[in-house]
Amino acid sequence: MAAIPVKVKHQGKLHEVELDPGSSGETFKYQLYSLTGVEPERQKILIKGGQLKDDTDLSSLKAKPGQVFMMMGTPAGAEGAMDIAKPKQQMRFMEDMTEAEAARAEGAIPAGLQNLGNTCYMNSTLQTLKSVPELQEELAKYKDSPRSGPSAADYRAFGLGDIGPGSTDLTASLRDLYKQMSETQEGFPPYAFLHALRGNFPQFAEKSKSGPGYAQQDAEEAWSQILSNIRSKLKAQEVNGDQQGPPGSGKDHELFIDKYFAGTFESTLACDEEAAKEGGEEEEKSKETFLKLDCHISKDINHLRDGIHAGLEEKIEKRSVVLDRDATYTKSSRVSRLPKYLTVHFVRFFWKREAGKKAKIMRKVTFPAELDAVEFCTETLRKQLIPVRDKVRDIRKDEEDMSRARKRQKTAHKQAEEKAKGADGEGDQEPLQKAKQKGKDKDKTKDEGQDIEMPDAVYKTDAEYEAERESALKAAKKELFQRIDPELAKDAGSNKSGIYELRAVLTHQGASADSGHYTSYVKKQGAVDAATGKRKEEDGKWWWFNDDKVSEVDAEKIDTLSGGGESHSALILLYRAIDLPTAEEVEG
């Protein structure tokens, strides 16, 4: 018999197939396997009266040229099934791993830090800084000056660093501490770092006035002093014509902290009195580097952006040459460089003279998971950032629209398949008995080989949809990359879009800086894929570091840290610039 050209509809696509009436259903299924990739045993081909079986004689179908058959089924791989094969890497059990290997394994809980006596301020600061991968990479390269004494290596082996005379290299102690923390999941005692911190900054060795031991300290002060020390030690790279540091640095080597943490202000200082202006007094203009933005808190401040704006306007009392007396001046600042990592400090503590201590402002001030910092910038920087920021927003909206459209298509496709199954007596929604009852009034002389009516809509497969999405995303990334300002592109440690995502929160619980308790929350990073070296998608969870206790919390917990009482409230926020496409990604 001559082969009959028929069509098979599968997942919205029509496949043209030569049906040989002299062969069996099994042969026909293997033909479809070569076209669709669906294994014969996973195929469901609907024919009049039921499904096509392997031993069905195809001549019994009395197929006509152009007749359409419906096929359902997906390849085994598409449903996540795994073929039994020898694993590429030998499986290792946790019991067979060393402590260091277990600490680096996917899903491992990071190490906490033991409280050595009112040292929660230091522990929370160290855990927050540890969330910066660039800092850990740079610390690993740091070479401290050689020291005398045969016991130095022995001390380090036991996690005690170089306790003793000369053990004051804070940066080296931080390097060693982070390495030791990466090799355990237990609470680690930071003796060596605490010794170096107190050696460099004696205020942290202050004794408690209310009992034995050391006094509680301000975590913001520890943060500032630690960054200041690292800043003087870590040099990121040599600065040349193509690798510029922060504007106006004028240094042969770019400092690591300046590259990733430091921003630049452009400020004007003007007298508030008209008499000074009429007398010819001009505004003073200046540039200065900052390592954090202050969020000032008052009765009118309810949100982070309002507090930052308040911090950019400052009243100063100084002598006016024109007026020949003291006068009030307004210092207005705008950001002319945004760093990759932006530190925001809630100014919650103030000196309460009658109590003789730093009291805490309890007011609730909300903060976003994503911060748009463009509004704090100079007009020049705004013009450089806005095209990139707006394109990022457009891409996100397009991705959401595509995702919603895909969900609608899948729903429609499912409904169409169920309808087709029901028409052939295969659906659970319409039992065979009901189908026969409904068919009594139909024309019983209808030609036996008549086609099943098929929906006109053509649905995209998951592979087609993914290919289309990837193509659109690649084109959008290319356009986004082209919008990055050339001057900003040269500054590797800057934010080129103005958009930041929240990565860590350092909190305080209590009524004053000299008491209470500090903890930190750090957003979990995706695990590193061993095959590609890239990080996997994040799960949105956070680590809560409460000294040596480490636990996982949901993102909703972060929303409760806005203050409003003595409970945990944000003191320091660490934001990171969102990722933008690189030249390699665009060209690849």
C-alpha positions in Angstrom: 0.0 0.0 0.0 1.1 3.5 -0.7 2.0 5.7 2.2 -0.6 8.3 3.3 0.4 11.9 4.2 -1.2 12.7 7.5 -0.6 15.4 10.2 0.0 14.9 13.9 -0.6 17.8 16.3 1.6 17.9 19.3 2.0 20.9 21.8 0.5 23.3 19.3 2.7 22.2 16.3 1.6 20.2 13.2 4.0 17.6 12.1 3.7 16.1 8.6 4.1 12.3 8.6 4.0 9.5 6.1 1.6 6.8 7.5 2.3 3.3 6.1 -1.0 1.3 6.2 1.0 -1.9 6.1 2.9 -1.2 9.4 1.9 -1.2 13.1 1.2 1.4 15.7 4.6 0.9 17.2 6.3 1.8 13.9 4.2 5.0 13.7 5.2 6.0 17.2 8.9 5.6 16.4 8.4 7.9 13.4 6.9 10.5 15.8 9.8 10.0 18.3 12.2 11.1 15.6 10.2 14.3 15.1 9.2 15.2 18.7 11.7 13.5 21.0 8.8 11.9 22.9 9.6 8.3 23.7 7.1 5.8 22.2 6.1 4.5 25.7 5.3 8.1 26.7 3.1 8.9 23.6 -0.7 9.0 23.7 -2.1 9.2 20.2 -5.9 9.7 20.0 -7.8 7.8 17.3 -11.4 7.2 16.9 -12.6 5.0 19.7 -9.5 5.3 21.9 -5.7 5.4 21.8 -3.4 4.0 19.2 -1.8 0.8 20.6 1.6 -0.7 19.5 -0.1 -3.7 17.8 -2.7 -1.7 16.0 -2.8 -2.4 12.3 -2.6 1.0 10.7 -4.7 -0.1 7.8 -7.7 -0.4 10.2 -7.5 3.4 10.8 -8.6 4.0 7.2 -6.7 7.2 7.3 -7.2 9.8 4.6 -4.6 12.2 3.2 -4.3 15.3 5.3 -6.1 13.7 8.3 -5.0 15.2 11.6 -4.2 13.1 14.7 -3.8 14.4 18.2 -0.7 13.3 20.2 0.0 14.1 23.9 3.1 13.4 25.9 6.5 15.0 26.8 10.0 13.7 26.7 11.3 12.2 29.9 13.8 15.0 30.4 11.2 17.7 30.1 9.4 16.4 33.2 12.6 16.3 35.3 13.0 12.6 35.1 16.6 11.5 35.4 18.2 8.7 33.4 20.2 6.3 35.4 23.8 6.9 34.6 27.1 6.9 36.4 27.5 10.2 38.2 30.1 12.6 36.8 31.4 13.3 40.3 31.8 10.7 43.0 29.2 11.1 45.7 30.6 12.1 49.1 28.8 11.9 52.4 29.1 14.5 55.1 30.6 12.0 57.4 33.6 11.6 55.0 34.3 15.3 54.7 36.7 17.3 56.8 35.3 20.2 58.8 36.5 22.7 56.3 35.0 20.8 53.3 31.7 20.5 55.1 31.7 24.2 55.8 32.1 25.0 52.1 29.5 22.4 51.0 26.3 23.7 49.4 23.6 24.4 52.1 26.2 24.7 54.9 25.4 27.1 57.7 28.0 29.9 58.0 30.0 30.2 61.1 28.9 32.5 64.0 31.2 34.4 66.3 31.4 33.8 70.1 30.6 36.7 72.4 33.8 37.4 74.3 32.1 39.7 76.8 30.0 42.6 75.4 31.5 42.1 71.9 28.2 41.7 70.0 28.8 45.2 68.5 32.0 43.8 66.9 30.5 40.4 65.9 27.6 42.0 64.0 29.9 44.4 62.2 32.2 41.6 61.1 29.4 39.5 59.8 28.0 42.4 57.8 31.3 43.2 56.2 31.9 39.5 55.4 28.9 39.7 53.0 31.1 41.6 50.6 32.9 39.0 48.4 35.3 41.6 46.9 36.6 42.4 50.3 37.3 38.7 51.1 39.1 38.3 47.8 41.2 41.4 48.4 42.0 40.4 52.0 43.2 37.0 50.8 45.9 38.8 48.7 47.0 41.0 51.6 50.5 40.5 52.9 51.3 41.7 56.3 54.8 42.7 57.4 56.9 39.8 58.7 57.1 39.5 62.5 59.7 38.0 64.8 58.8 35.2 67.2 58.7 31.5 66.5 55.2 31.1 68.0 53.3 33.3 65.5 52.4 30.4 63.2 51.4 28.3 66.2 49.1 31.0 67.5 47.4 31.3 64.1 46.9 27.6 63.9 44.8 27.8 67.0 42.8 30.8 65.8 44.7 33.2 68.2 46.6 35.1 65.6 49.7 36.9 66.9 48.5 37.6 70.4 51.4 39.4 72.1 53.6 42.4 71.4 53.2 43.8 67.9 49.9 41.9 67.1 48.1 45.1 66.0 47.7 44.6 62.2 43.9 44.7 62.1 43.7 44.0 58.4 45.8 40.9 58.7 43.7 39.7 61.7 40.6 40.2 59.7 42.0 38.2 56.8 42.9 35.3 59.1 39.5 35.5 60.9 37.5 35.2 57.7 39.6 32.3 56.5 39.1 30.5 59.8 35.4 31.2 59.7 35.2 29.7 56.2 36.5 26.4 57.5 33.9 25.7 60.3 30.2 25.8 61.0 30.7 26.3 64.7 30.8 29.5 66.6 34.3 30.8 66.3 36.1 32.8 69.1 37.6 36.0 67.5 40.3 36.5 70.1 43.0 37.7 67.8 40.9 40.2 66.0 39.5 41.6 69.3 43.1 42.0 70.5 44.1 43.9 67.4 41.0 46.1 67.5 41.7 47.1 71.1 45.3 47.6 70.2 44.5 50.0 67.4 41.5 51.7 69.1 41.8 51.8 72.9 38.3 53.1 73.3 37.0 49.5 72.6 39.0 48.3 75.7 37.0 50.5 78.0 35.9 48.7 81.2 32.3 48.5 82.3 31.2 51.0 84.9 28.3 48.8 86.1 30.2 45.5 86.7 33.2 43.4 85.8 34.4 43.0 82.2 34.4 45.3 79.2 31.8 47.9 78.4 29.3 47.7 75.5 30.3 49.8 72.4 28.6 51.5 69.5 28.6 49.2 66.4 28.6 52.2 64.1 31.8 53.5 65.6 33.3 50.0 65.2 32.2 49.9 61.6 33.8 53.3 60.9 37.1 52.5 62.6 37.5 49.1 61.0 36.8 50.5 57.5 39.3 53.4 58.2 42.0 50.9 59.1 41.3 48.7 56.1 41.3 51.8 53.9 44.9 52.6 54.9 46.1 49.1 54.2 44.3 47.6 51.1 45.3 48.9 47.7 43.0 47.5 45.0 45.2 48.1 42.0 47.6 50.5 40.3 45.8 53.5 38.9 46.5 54.3 35.2 44.7 56.1 32.4 42.1 53.4 32.0 41.6 52.5 35.7 40.6 55.5 37.6 39.9 55.8 41.3 37.4 58.1 42.8 37.5 61.6 41.2 40.2 63.8 42.7 42.1 61.0 44.5 45.3 61.8 42.8 47.0 58.7 44.0 49.3 56.2 42.3 47.3 53.3 43.7 43.6 53.1 44.2 42.5 52.2 47.7 40.2 49.3 47.9 37.7 51.0 50.2 37.7 54.1 48.0 36.9 51.9 45.0 34.0 50.0 46.4 32.7 51.9 49.5 33.5 55.6 49.0 31.2 58.1 47.3 31.9 61.8 46.6 29.9 64.9 47.6 29.8 68.2 45.8 28.7 70.8 48.4 27.9 74.5 48.5 28.0 76.6 51.7 26.0 79.8 51.7 25.0 82.3 54.4 21.3 82.4 55.2 21.3 86.2 55.7 20.5 88.4 52.7 22.9 91.1 54.1 25.8 88.8 53.5 24.8 88.1 49.9 24.2 91.8 49.3 27.6 92.5 50.7 29.1 90.4 48.0 29.7 87.1 50.0 29.8 84.2 47.5 28.9 80.5 47.9 31.8 78.2 48.9 32.0 75.1 46.7 33.8 72.0 47.8 34.2 68.2 47.1 34.6 65.6 49.8 34.7 61.8 50.1 32.1 59.9 52.2 32.0 56.3 53.4 28.3 56.4 54.5 25.1 58.4 54.1 23.4 59.5 57.3 19.7 59.1 57.7 18.7 61.8 60.2 15.6 61.0 62.3 13.2 63.6 63.6 9.4 63.8 64.2 8.9 64.4 60.5 11.0 61.5 59.2 9.1 58.3 58.4 11.1 56.9 55.5 14.7 56.4 54.7 14.7 58.8 51.7 13.4 61.6 53.8 16.1 61.0 56.4 18.8 61.0 53.7 17.5 64.2 52.2 17.6 65.8 55.7 21.2 64.7 56.1 22.2 66.4 52.8 21.1 69.8 54.2 23.1 71.0 57.2 23.1 74.2 59.3 26.4 75.5 60.4 27.4 78.4 62.6 30.5 80.2 61.4 32.0 83.7 61.2 31.0 85.8 58.2 33.8 88.1 56.9 31.2 90.4 55.3 29.0 90.7 58.4 32.0 90.6 60.7 30.2 88.3 63.1 28.9 84.7 63.5 26.0 83.8 61.2 24.1 80.7 60.2 25.1 78.9 57.0 23.4 76.2 55.0 25.6 73.4 53.6 23.8 71.6 50.7 25.4 68.4 49.4 24.7 66.2 46.4 26.3 62.9 45.4 28.7 63.1 42.4 29.9 59.5 42.7 27.9 56.5 43.9 30.0 53.5 45.1 29.1 49.9 44.4 28.5 49.3 48.1 26.5 52.1 49.8 26.4 52.2 53.6 23.5 54.0 55.2 23.6 54.9 58.9 20.4 55.6 60.9 21.4 58.4 63.3 19.5 56.8 66.2 21.8 57.7 69.1 22.3 61.2 70.6 24.1 62.4 73.8 21.6 62.8 76.6 23.3 65.1 79.0 21.1 64.5 82.1 21.5 60.7 81.7 25.2 60.9 80.8 24.9 58.4 77.9 23.9 58.0 74.3 20.1 57.7 74.2 18.2 56.0 71.4 15.6 57.5 69.1 12.9 54.8 68.9 11.0 56.3 66.0 10.0 53.9 63.2 11.7 54.7 59.9 11.0 52.3 57.0 13.5 51.4 54.4 13.2 49.7 51.0 14.7 46.4 49.7 15.6 48.3 46.6 16.9 51.9 46.8 16.8 54.4 43.9 19.6 56.8 44.8 19.3 59.0 41.7 17.4 61.7 43.6 20.4 62.3 45.9 22.8 63.0 43.0 24.1 66.0 41.2 22.4 67.0 37.9 25.5 65.8 36.0 25.4 62.3 37.6 21.6 62.1 37.2 21.9 62.5 33.5 24.4 59.7 33.4 22.3 57.3 35.5 18.7 57.9 34.4 19.0 56.2 30.9 20.3 53.0 32.5 17.9 53.1 35.4 14.9 53.5 33.1 16.0 50.8 30.8 16.4 48.4 33.7 12.8 49.2 34.7 11.6 48.6 31.1 13.3 45.2 30.9 11.8 44.1 34.2 8.3 45.1 33.0 8.8 43.3 29.7 9.9 40.1 31.6 6.8 40.3 33.8 4.5 40.8 30.8 6.1 37.8 29.0 5.7 35.6 32.1 2.0 36.5 32.4 1.5 35.9 28.7 3.1 32.5 29.0 0.9 31.5 32.0 -2.2 32.5 30.0 -1.0 30.5 27.0 -0.4 27.4 29.2 -3.9 27.7 30.6 -5.5 28.0 27.2 -3.4 25.1 25.9 -4.4 22.8 28.7 -8.1 23.7 28.2 -7.8 23.0 24.5 -6.2 19.6 25.1 -8.8 18.6 27.7 -11.5 19.6 25.2 -9.9 17.5 22.5 -9.6 14.5 24.9 -13.3 14.9 25.9 -14.3 14.9 22.2 -12.6 11.6 21.7 -14.0 10.0 24.8 -10.7 10.1 26.7 -11.3 12.8 29.3 -12.3 12.2 32.9 -14.7 15.1 32.7 -17.0 13.3 30.3 -17.3 9.6 30.9 -17.8 7.2 28.0 -21.5 6.6 29.0 -22.2 10.3 28.7 -20.4 10.6 25.4 -22.5 7.8 24.0 -25.7 9.4 25.3 -24.8 12.7 23.7 -23.9 11.0 20.5 -27.3 9.5 19.9 -28.6 12.6 18.1 -25.5 12.8 15.9 -25.4 11.7 12.3 -24.6 8.0 12.5 -23.8 7.9 8.8 -20.9 10.2 9.3 -17.8 9.0 7.5 -15.7 6.9 9.8 -12.5 8.6 8.9 -13.6 12.1 9.5 -11.1 14.3 11.3 -11.5 15.5 14.9 -12.1 19.2 14.9 -8.9 20.9 16.1 -8.5 24.3 17.6 -7.0 27.0 15.3 -4.6 28.4 17.9 -1.0 27.4 17.6 0.7 27.2 21.0 4.4 27.6 21.7 6.4 24.8 23.3 8.4 25.5 26.5 11.6 25.3 24.3 10.2 27.9 21.8 9.1 30.2 24.6 12.5 30.0 26.3 14.3 30.6 23.1 12.2 33.6 22.4 12.7 35.0 25.9 16.4 34.5 25.8 16.6 36.3 22.4 14.6 39.2 23.7 16.6 39.4 26.9 19.9 39.3 25.0 18.8 42.2 22.8 17.6 44.1 25.8 20.9 43.6 27.7 22.8 44.8 24.7 20.8 48.0 24.6 21.2 48.4 28.3 25.0 47.9 28.1 25.1 50.6 25.3 23.4 53.0 27.6 26.1 52.9 30.3 27.9 56.2 30.4 31.5 55.7 29.1 33.0 57.7 32.0 31.1 55.6 34.5 32.1 52.4 32.7 35.8 53.3 33.5 35.0 53.4 37.2 34.8 49.7 38.0 33.7 50.2 41.7 30.9 52.6 41.0 27.1 52.3 40.6 26.2 52.9 37.0 22.4 52.7 37.3 21.6 54.4 40.6 19.7 51.3 41.8 20.7 49.4 44.9 19.5 46.1 46.5 19.7 45.6 50.2 22.3 43.0 51.2 22.8 43.3 55.0 21.2 45.0 58.0 23.0 45.6 61.3 20.5 46.0 64.2 20.4 47.2 67.8 18.0 46.1 70.5 17.7 48.3 73.6 17.4 51.9 74.8 20.9 53.2 74.5 24.2 52.6 72.5 26.0 51.6 75.7 23.6 48.8 76.5 21.4 46.4 74.6 22.3 43.9 72.0 23.6 44.0 68.4 22.9 41.4 65.7 23.1 41.3 61.9 21.0 40.0 59.0 22.8 39.0 55.7 21.0 38.0 52.5 21.9 34.5 51.4 23.9 34.3 48.2 23.2 31.6 45.6 25.5 28.6 45.7 28.4 28.5 43.2 27.8 26.1 40.3 30.9 23.8 40.2 30.6 23.4 36.4 30.2 27.1 35.4 31.7 28.9 38.3 28.7 31.2 38.4 26.3 31.7 41.3 22.9 30.0 41.1 19.7 31.9 41.6 19.1 33.1 45.2 16.2 31.8 47.3 15.4 35.1 48.9 16.2 33.9 52.4 18.4 35.7 55.0 20.9 34.6 57.6 20.5 36.0 61.1 23.8 36.2 63.0 23.1 36.5 66.7 26.7 36.0 68.0 27.4 32.3 67.7 23.8 31.5 66.9 23.0 31.4 63.2 19.5 30.8 61.8 17.7 31.3 58.5 14.8 33.8 58.3 12.4 34.8 55.6 12.6 38.2 53.8 9.5 39.3 55.6 11.5 39.5 58.8 13.6 42.3 57.4 10.4 44.5 57.2 10.1 44.3 61.0 13.4 46.0 61.6 12.2 49.6 61.0 12.1 50.5 64.7 9.3 51.9 66.8 10.5 50.5 70.2 13.3 48.8 72.0 13.1 45.7 69.8 15.6 45.1 67.0 15.8 48.1 64.7 18.1 48.9 61.8 21.2 50.9 62.6 23.3 50.2 59.5 22.1 49.2 56.0 24.5 47.8 53.4 23.2 48.2 49.8 24.9 46.8 46.7 24.5 48.1 43.1 22.4 45.9 41.0 24.2 43.8 38.4 24.4 45.1 34.9 25.5 43.2 31.7 29.2 43.0 31.0 30.9 43.3 27.7 31.6 39.5 27.7 27.9 38.7 28.2 26.8 41.1 25.4 29.4 39.9 23.0 28.8 36.2 23.9 
